[in-house]
């Protein structure tokens, strides 16, 4: 499955536990299967004067370990 990440840098090895805490879903590496959405992330007004990169990855859903956690 092809997934996308819009950014101002090339990301060869995504790190999941890095990032800002105040994002919608907290720290993490945000990807989407919608190419246009990732392009819009890279093209945000904040990035107007920066290089805009569309990172493309092949995601193996079968290889992902799934853990369940209960939150209050």
N, C-alpha and C positions, 0 to 999 in steps of 0.2 A: 504494500500500500504506500503510495507516495504522499508525503506530508511536507508542509512548508513552514518557514519561519522568516518573517520580515525583520530586517535589522539594518544597522549601519556598518556592520562588520561581517566578515566571513566567519562562520562558526563551524569548525571541523569536528569538534568534540563537545557536544552540549553538556553542561553541568546542571543538574536538577536542583541542587540545594542553594544555588546562588541567585541573587536578584533582590529587588526591592520588596519589602514586606507589605507595602500598601497597595499592591495590585489586587485585582478582583478576586483571585483565588490564592493569594499569598505568593511566597517565593516559588520559583520554578522556571522551567523552560517551556514557553508557550508555543505550541504548534497547531496547525490546522490542516485539514484536507482540502480547504478552499483556497486556491492559489490567489484569487482576487483579494481575499481577506488579508493574507500575509503581505501582499503588495501594499495594501492600505496601511498596515502597521508600519512598514518601512517608509511610507510616504507621509507620515504624520507631519503636521506643521512644524513640530519641534525639529524634524530632520531635514528641513528644506535645504539647508546649506551643506549637508553631509552626503556622502556616498550612500546610496540606497541599494541594499543587497537582498535578493530573494534566495535564501538557503533552501535547498531541496534535499530531502532524505528519503530513503527507503525504510519504512517502518515494518518490522516483523511482529504482528500482533500475537502470534503464537509464542514468541520468545519472551514476552513480557511477564514478569512475575506479578501476580496480583495478591495484595494483602488487604485485609479488611480491618478498619479501625472504627471504634465507636467514640463519637464526640458528644459532649454534653451540649 
